[in-house]
Amino acid sequence: MRRDDSSPQAYRDDVDGEQREMLEVIRDVIFELAPDSEEIIEYGMLGYPGLANLAAHKHYVALYVTPEVLAKHRDRLSGADCGKSCVRFRRAEQIELEPIRDLLRDVRSARSE
């Protein structure tokens, strides 16, 4: 599904319903852990340089991170579907905040080394 990617705000405004809710929950965690993070449009999705990307697709919301760090956290994200470098959430109840926080903390740590 093609979203309006002229700005981060336009992208978010173009997402409706449960996907919007899921996008905002994950986005809040990103800014909780990296309050100084810049939000940009990167590869047609929301980008947080040096940390992650976030996208609303037709049937899910995906959080994209480095594959090496995701591999270490895959077992803690049992409610979601994990790819090589993304975590896909089809329903809001699949989003477990603490494992996502730990994942993003490790991404930040790995990128700062």
N, C-alpha and C positions, 0 to 999 in steps of 0.2 A: 504494500500500500504506500503510495507516494504522499508524503506530508509536505506542508509548506515549510521549506527550510531557509527562508529569507532571514530569519533571526531565531534565537532560542525561544523568545516569547511567542513568536508566530508558530513555531513548531509545537510548543506546549498547548497553545490555544486551539490547535487543530486536532488535538486528541480528546476523545470523549469518554464518558462513562467510567467503567471499572479500569480501563487502561489508563485513563487520566489519573485516577486515584493511585494506581500502582506506580506510575511514573513519578508522581509527586512524593510518594513515600520513600522511594529509592533516592530520589533527588535530595530530599531532606537529610538522609543519612550521609550522602556525599558532602553536603555543606556543613553538617554537624562535625565531620571528621576533617574537612578541609575548607574552613570558612573563607579562606582567601582564594579559593579556586575560581578560575575564570570559566564561565560557561560559554561555549562557542558551538557553531555548527561545523561538524567534521564528518566527512563521509556520509552526508545526508542524515545525520543523527546528532543528538546532543553530545558534546564532547567536553571533557574535563581534563585538560592537558596534564600528562604525567600521572593520571589516575585511572580514568575509565571513560567509556562511552555508554550511552543509554539510548535505547530506541523503542518506539512503539511500532510493532508490526501488526499484520492483520489479525492474528490470533493470540498474540503474546507480547509481553514487554521483555526486552533483553538487556542485560548488563554485560558489557564487554570489558574484559581485563586481560592481563598477560597470562598466557597458557600455563607457564611454570607455577605461578602462584595459585591459579585456579585448581590445578592438579592436587595441590596440598590441601585444599578445602572442599573438594568434591564430596567427600563422605558426610560433611556437615550440612550440605545443601540438598538433603534427600527429598525434600518436598518439591524441588524444582528439577527441570530437565537441563543438564549441563552438556554443552558442546566442548570443543577444544579450547575456546577462549571466551565462551559466553555462558551465562546462566539465564534460562528462559522461564518466565513466570506466566502461566496461563490464567491463574486466578489469584486474587489478593491474599487469600489464606495461605498460599504457598510461600509468601514472603516472610522469612524469619529474620528479624532485624539483627540479632546478635551475630549469627554467622556471616551476614553481609558486612557488618561493621568489622569483624575480624579479617575478612577477606580484603576489604579496602585498606585496612591498616597495614596488612602485609604487602599489598601492592605499593603503597606509599614508601614503606620501608625498603622494599626491593629496588625501587626506582631511585632512592636517595643514596644507595650504596655505591 
